[in-house]
Amino acid sequence: MPHPHPGPDPGGGKQTDDSGLTAAIETALTTYLRSRTADAGAIDPVFGEATEALAQFVLSGGKRIRPTFAWWGWRGAGGAVESQEALAVLRAVSALELIQASALVHDDLMDASATRRGRPTVHVEFARKHAAARWRGQPARFGAAAAILLGDLALAWADDMLHAAGLSPAALRRAAPAWRAMRTEVLGGQYLDVLHQATGDTSVRAALQIDRYKTAAYTVERPLHLGASIADAPPELVNAYRRFGADIGVAFQLRDDLLGVFGDPEVTGKPAGDDLREGKRTLLVALAVERAEQHGRHDARQAVLDAVGDPALDEAGVERVRGLLTELGAVQAVEQRIAALTGSALDALSAADVAEPAATQLAELAVAATRRRS
């Protein structure tokens, strides 16, 4: 797939074509984080070391899905790679990865996840640092405090990166509504996730509400909205993008839910069944519970509910739940919903006036995002 290349001078050169987007995003993030960790080190070297851990977390993996959708949203609304603003747009959309980092660092802490992308999560890493140094207090509390602060810092730096990207004042004003809405929506979705886990709400409505706001809005819908707004797209295109983004974003999360239970840990970077142990109230679980109730299979319903949120769930337990999810038809139902959402999203895209090559690229991204294995 072609992606934008920043030219010979990634710090200030002009973009020349649509090749190398992922590498260009990495360069923009590396350059920005190098500057900000230096700022942190000027406060105190130990704070600089802490922010280096955040930078490593941001740069050590990830598919860069959010800035990719934002970039193609801009291109599809008439943004030109040969324009003077292209590099500023690249830096602006790269800031989305810092919002993603903030969400992941905090999410891992709230879910008590031990690994992310095959590496220790931030709170675990700092807890280990505390234990190894034999500092006072509890290592877990120190790890949690560090993760909260670094997650907050990532969110602050995301805002800073957007505003320092070099966009015109008019483009920044146009981008503001999408940026504001996205940050509130992802935090609202995260709160609903925590709330529904606490209340034990296993309804389909609750699961889809979390998918809509915790994932879809800031993964696809608002990044597309952001890119389109920077390009001063007409309302009709923004609305089409949002319909496309909402459907693909939910489908993306539904694929994630399936991978969280059935995925290969070597590919996903997380232990098999971790979503069950963490108590995630996914559509997969909601449909299994609903279907068990409809067919009077109370033992199956209880077995699924008992597994969700059980930190001691072993491999045999995960395998039993996998069997029940499949047997009850929940897996097939989720796959069918992914296919339906992808189809409706592609319909919305094809009906919109999206410039090429963005129209083709967005269609390919939609399929790739919903058929991935990690």
C-alpha positions as CSV (number, residue, x, y, z in Angstrom):
1,M,0.0,0.0,0.0
2,P,1.5,3.4,-0.9
3,H,2.1,5.8,2.0
4,P,3.5,9.3,2.3
5,H,7.3,9.8,2.4
6,P,8.5,13.0,4.1
7,G,11.4,13.7,1.6
8,P,15.0,14.0,2.5
9,D,14.6,16.2,5.5
10,P,12.0,14.7,7.9
11,G,12.4,17.6,10.3
12,G,11.4,20.2,7.9
13,G,11.4,19.0,4.3
14,K,8.5,18.7,1.9
15,Q,6.5,15.5,1.2
16,T,7.0,14.4,-2.4
17,D,4.7,11.3,-2.8
18,D,2.5,8.8,-1.0
19,S,5.1,6.3,-0.1
20,G,6.3,5.3,3.4
21,L,3.6,6.7,5.7
22,T,4.4,4.4,8.6
23,A,8.1,5.3,8.5
24,A,7.3,9.0,8.2
25,I,5.0,8.8,11.3
26,E,7.8,7.1,13.2
27,T,10.2,9.8,12.2
28,A,7.8,12.5,13.3
29,L,7.2,10.8,16.6
30,T,10.9,10.1,17.2
31,T,11.9,13.7,16.5
32,Y,9.2,15.1,18.7
33,L,9.7,12.7,21.6
34,R,13.5,13.3,21.5
35,S,12.9,17.0,22.0
36,R,10.3,16.5,24.8
37,T,12.4,14.0,26.7
38,A,15.3,16.4,26.6
39,D,12.9,19.0,28.1
40,A,12.0,16.6,30.9
41,G,15.6,15.8,31.5
42,A,16.3,19.5,32.1
43,I,13.8,19.3,35.0
44,D,15.7,16.4,36.5
45,P,17.6,13.5,34.9
46,V,15.5,11.0,36.7
47,F,12.3,12.5,35.1
48,G,14.1,12.4,31.8
49,E,14.6,8.7,32.3
50,A,11.0,8.2,33.1
51,T,9.9,10.0,30.0
52,E,12.4,7.9,28.0
53,A,10.3,4.9,29.1
54,L,7.2,6.6,27.7
55,A,9.0,7.3,24.4
56,Q,10.1,3.7,24.1
57,F,6.5,2.6,24.8
58,V,5.3,4.8,22.0
59,L,8.0,3.8,19.5
60,S,8.3,0.1,20.3
61,G,5.3,-1.1,18.3
62,G,1.8,-0.3,17.1
63,K,0.1,-0.3,13.7
64,R,-0.2,3.5,13.5
65,I,-3.8,3.0,12.4
66,R,-5.1,6.3,13.7
67,P,-2.7,8.7,12.0
68,T,-3.0,6.5,8.8
69,F,-6.8,7.0,8.7
70,A,-6.4,10.7,9.5
71,W,-3.8,11.2,6.7
72,W,-6.0,9.5,4.1
73,G,-9.0,11.5,5.4
74,W,-7.0,14.6,4.6
75,R,-6.0,13.2,1.2
76,G,-9.5,12.2,0.3
77,A,-10.7,15.7,1.1
78,G,-8.3,17.2,-1.4
79,G,-5.1,17.4,0.6
80,A,-2.1,17.3,-1.7
81,V,1.2,15.7,-0.9
82,E,3.1,18.4,-2.9
83,S,1.5,21.2,-0.9
84,Q,3.5,23.2,1.7
85,E,1.2,22.0,4.5
86,A,1.7,18.3,3.9
87,L,4.5,17.9,6.4
88,A,2.6,19.9,9.0
89,V,-0.4,17.6,8.5
90,L,1.8,14.6,8.9
91,R,3.1,15.9,12.3
92,A,-0.4,16.8,13.4
93,V,-1.9,13.4,12.7
94,S,1.1,11.7,14.3
95,A,0.0,13.3,17.5
96,L,-2.9,10.8,17.6
97,E,-0.3,8.1,18.6
98,L,0.3,10.0,21.8
99,I,-3.4,9.9,22.6
100,Q,-3.3,6.2,21.9
101,A,-0.3,5.8,24.2
102,S,-2.1,7.6,27.0
103,A,-5.2,5.4,26.6
104,L,-3.1,2.2,26.6
105,V,-0.9,3.1,29.6
106,H,-4.0,3.9,31.7
107,D,-6.0,1.0,30.3
108,D,-3.3,-1.5,31.2
109,L,-3.2,-0.2,34.7
110,M,-7.0,-0.4,35.1
111,D,-7.1,-3.9,33.7
112,A,-4.0,-5.0,35.7
113,S,-2.4,-6.2,32.4
114,A,1.1,-7.5,32.8
115,T,2.2,-7.3,29.1
116,R,1.6,-5.2,26.1
117,R,3.1,-5.9,22.7
118,G,5.1,-8.7,24.3
119,R,6.8,-6.4,26.8
120,P,6.0,-5.5,30.4
121,T,3.3,-2.8,30.7
122,V,4.4,0.6,32.1
123,H,3.1,0.1,35.6
124,V,4.7,-3.3,35.8
125,E,8.0,-1.9,34.5
126,F,8.1,0.8,37.1
127,A,7.0,-1.5,39.9
128,R,10.0,-3.8,39.0
129,K,12.3,-0.8,39.0
130,H,11.1,0.1,42.5
131,A,11.5,-3.5,43.8
132,A,15.0,-3.9,42.2
133,A,16.2,-0.6,43.9
134,R,14.6,-1.6,47.2
135,W,13.0,1.8,47.6
136,R,10.5,2.5,50.4
137,G,6.8,1.8,50.1
138,Q,5.0,-0.7,47.8
139,P,6.4,-1.4,44.3
140,A,2.8,-1.7,42.9
141,R,1.7,1.7,44.2
142,F,4.8,3.3,42.7
143,G,4.2,1.6,39.4
144,A,0.6,2.8,39.4
145,A,1.6,6.3,40.2
146,A,4.2,6.4,37.4
147,A,1.8,5.0,34.9
148,I,-0.9,7.6,35.8
149,L,1.6,10.4,35.4
150,L,3.2,9.2,32.2
151,G,-0.2,8.5,30.7
152,D,-1.3,12.1,31.6
153,L,2.0,13.4,30.1
154,A,1.3,11.5,26.8
155,L,-2.1,13.2,26.6
156,A,-0.6,16.6,27.3
157,W,2.2,16.1,24.7
158,A,-0.4,15.0,22.1
159,D,-2.1,18.4,22.4
160,D,1.3,20.1,22.3
161,M,2.4,18.2,19.2
162,L,-0.8,19.0,17.4
163,H,-0.4,22.7,18.1
164,A,3.3,22.7,17.3
165,A,2.8,20.8,14.0
166,G,2.9,23.9,11.8
167,L,-0.8,24.0,10.7
168,S,-2.3,27.3,9.8
169,P,-4.4,29.0,12.5
170,A,-7.5,28.4,10.3
171,A,-6.7,24.7,10.0
172,L,-6.2,24.4,13.7
173,R,-9.5,26.1,14.3
174,R,-11.2,23.7,11.9
175,A,-9.5,20.7,13.6
176,A,-10.5,21.7,17.1
177,P,-14.1,20.2,17.2
178,A,-12.9,16.7,16.1
179,W,-10.0,16.8,18.5
180,R,-12.1,17.9,21.4
181,A,-14.8,15.4,20.8
182,M,-12.3,12.6,20.3
183,R,-10.6,13.1,23.7
184,T,-13.9,13.3,25.6
185,E,-15.4,10.3,23.8
186,V,-12.4,8.0,24.5
187,L,-12.4,8.9,28.2
188,G,-16.2,8.5,28.3
189,G,-15.9,5.1,26.7
190,Q,-13.2,4.1,29.1
191,Y,-15.3,5.1,32.1
192,L,-18.3,3.1,30.7
193,D,-16.0,0.1,30.4
194,V,-14.9,0.4,34.0
195,L,-18.5,1.0,35.1
196,H,-20.0,-2.0,33.3
197,Q,-17.3,-4.3,34.6
198,A,-18.1,-3.1,38.1
199,T,-21.9,-3.5,37.7
200,G,-21.6,-6.7,35.8
201,D,-23.7,-5.4,32.9
202,T,-23.4,-8.1,30.2
203,S,-26.0,-6.6,27.9
204,V,-25.5,-6.2,24.1
205,R,-26.3,-2.5,24.5
206,A,-23.5,-1.9,27.1
207,A,-20.9,-3.8,24.9
208,L,-21.8,-1.8,21.8
209,Q,-21.8,1.5,23.7
210,I,-18.2,0.8,24.9
211,D,-17.1,-0.3,21.4
212,R,-18.6,2.9,19.9
213,Y,-16.9,5.4,22.2
214,K,-13.9,3.6,23.7
215,T,-12.6,2.4,20.3
216,A,-14.5,3.4,17.2
217,A,-14.6,7.1,17.8
218,Y,-10.9,7.7,18.3
219,T,-9.6,4.8,16.1
220,V,-11.3,5.6,12.8
221,E,-14.2,8.1,13.0
222,R,-12.6,11.1,14.6
223,P,-9.2,10.7,12.9
224,L,-11.0,10.8,9.5
225,H,-13.0,13.8,10.8
226,L,-9.7,15.4,11.9
227,G,-8.0,14.9,8.5
228,A,-11.1,16.1,6.6
229,S,-11.4,19.2,8.8
230,I,-7.8,20.2,8.3
231,A,-8.5,20.0,4.5
232,D,-11.6,22.1,4.9
233,A,-13.9,19.3,3.7
234,P,-17.6,20.0,3.1
235,P,-20.1,18.7,5.7
236,E,-21.3,16.0,3.3
237,L,-17.9,14.4,3.2
238,V,-17.3,14.7,6.9
239,N,-20.7,13.0,7.5
240,A,-19.8,10.2,5.1
241,Y,-16.4,9.7,6.8
242,R,-18.0,9.6,10.2
243,R,-20.5,6.9,9.1
244,F,-17.7,4.9,7.5
245,G,-15.5,5.4,10.6
246,A,-18.1,4.5,13.2
247,D,-18.9,1.2,11.4
248,I,-15.3,0.2,10.7
249,G,-14.2,1.3,14.2
250,V,-16.8,-1.0,15.9
251,A,-15.8,-3.8,13.5
252,F,-12.2,-3.2,14.4
253,Q,-13.0,-3.6,18.1
254,L,-15.1,-6.7,17.5
255,R,-12.1,-8.3,15.7
256,D,-10.0,-7.3,18.7
257,D,-12.5,-9.0,21.0
258,L,-12.2,-12.3,19.1
259,L,-8.4,-12.0,19.1
260,G,-8.5,-11.4,22.9
261,V,-10.0,-14.9,23.4
262,F,-8.9,-16.8,20.3
263,G,-5.7,-15.0,19.2
264,D,-2.2,-16.4,19.1
265,P,-0.2,-14.8,21.9
266,E,2.9,-15.0,19.7
267,V,1.1,-12.7,17.2
268,T,-1.1,-10.5,19.5
269,G,1.6,-10.0,22.2
270,K,-0.9,-10.7,25.0
271,P,-1.6,-13.9,26.9
272,A,-4.5,-16.0,25.5
273,G,-7.7,-15.3,27.4
274,D,-6.5,-12.1,29.0
275,D,-9.7,-10.3,28.1
276,L,-11.6,-12.9,30.0
277,R,-9.4,-12.6,33.1
278,E,-9.7,-8.8,33.0
279,G,-13.4,-9.0,32.9
280,K,-14.0,-7.2,29.6
281,R,-17.8,-7.0,28.8
282,T,-17.5,-7.6,25.1
283,L,-20.2,-8.2,22.5
284,L,-18.8,-11.7,22.2
285,V,-19.6,-12.4,25.9
286,A,-22.9,-10.5,25.8
287,L,-24.1,-12.6,22.9
288,A,-23.0,-15.8,24.5
289,V,-24.9,-14.9,27.7
290,E,-28.0,-13.8,25.7
291,R,-28.1,-17.0,23.7
292,A,-27.6,-19.2,26.7
293,E,-30.5,-17.5,28.4
294,Q,-32.7,-17.9,25.3
295,H,-32.0,-21.6,25.1
296,G,-32.3,-22.3,28.8
297,R,-28.7,-23.3,29.1
298,H,-28.1,-21.9,32.6
299,D,-25.0,-23.9,33.2
300,A,-23.3,-22.5,30.1
301,R,-24.4,-19.0,31.0
302,Q,-23.0,-19.3,34.5
303,A,-19.7,-20.9,33.2
304,V,-19.2,-17.9,30.9
305,L,-20.0,-15.4,33.6
306,D,-17.8,-17.1,36.1
307,A,-14.8,-17.0,33.7
308,V,-15.2,-13.3,33.0
309,G,-13.2,-11.4,35.6
310,D,-11.5,-14.5,37.1
311,P,-7.8,-13.6,37.3
312,A,-7.0,-17.2,38.1
313,L,-8.5,-18.6,34.9
314,D,-6.1,-21.1,33.6
315,E,-5.5,-22.4,30.1
316,A,-8.0,-25.3,30.5
317,G,-10.6,-22.7,31.7
318,V,-9.9,-20.5,28.7
319,E,-10.3,-23.5,26.4
320,R,-13.7,-24.4,28.0
321,V,-15.0,-20.9,27.5
322,R,-13.8,-20.9,23.9
323,G,-15.8,-24.0,23.3
324,L,-18.9,-22.5,24.8
325,L,-18.6,-19.2,22.9
326,T,-18.4,-21.2,19.7
327,E,-21.1,-23.7,20.6
328,L,-23.5,-21.0,21.6
329,G,-23.1,-19.3,18.2
330,A,-21.5,-16.1,19.7
331,V,-18.4,-16.4,17.6
332,Q,-20.3,-16.8,14.3
333,A,-22.7,-13.9,15.3
334,V,-19.7,-11.6,15.9
335,E,-18.1,-12.6,12.6
336,Q,-21.4,-11.8,10.8
337,R,-21.6,-8.4,12.5
338,I,-18.1,-7.6,11.5
339,A,-18.9,-8.5,7.9
340,A,-22.2,-6.4,8.0
341,L,-20.4,-3.4,9.5
342,T,-17.6,-3.6,7.0
343,G,-20.2,-3.8,4.1
344,S,-22.2,-0.8,5.4
345,A,-19.0,1.2,5.9
346,L,-17.8,0.5,2.3
347,D,-21.2,1.5,1.0
348,A,-20.9,4.9,2.8
349,L,-17.4,5.4,1.4
350,S,-18.4,4.5,-2.2
351,A,-21.3,6.9,-2.1
352,A,-19.1,9.8,-1.0
353,D,-17.0,12.1,-3.1
354,V,-13.6,10.9,-1.9
355,A,-10.6,11.8,-4.0
356,E,-8.2,9.1,-5.3
357,P,-6.0,7.4,-4.3
358,A,-7.6,7.9,-0.8
359,A,-10.9,6.2,-1.7
360,T,-9.0,3.0,-2.7
361,Q,-6.7,3.2,0.3
362,L,-9.5,3.7,2.8
363,A,-11.4,0.7,1.4
364,E,-8.2,-1.4,1.7
365,L,-7.6,-0.2,5.2
366,A,-11.2,-1.1,6.2
367,V,-10.7,-4.7,5.1
368,A,-7.3,-5.0,6.6
369,A,-8.4,-3.6,10.0
370,T,-11.2,-6.1,10.3
371,R,-9.4,-9.2,9.1
372,R,-6.2,-8.8,11.0
373,R,-4.6,-11.4,13.3
374,S,-3.0,-9.0,15.8
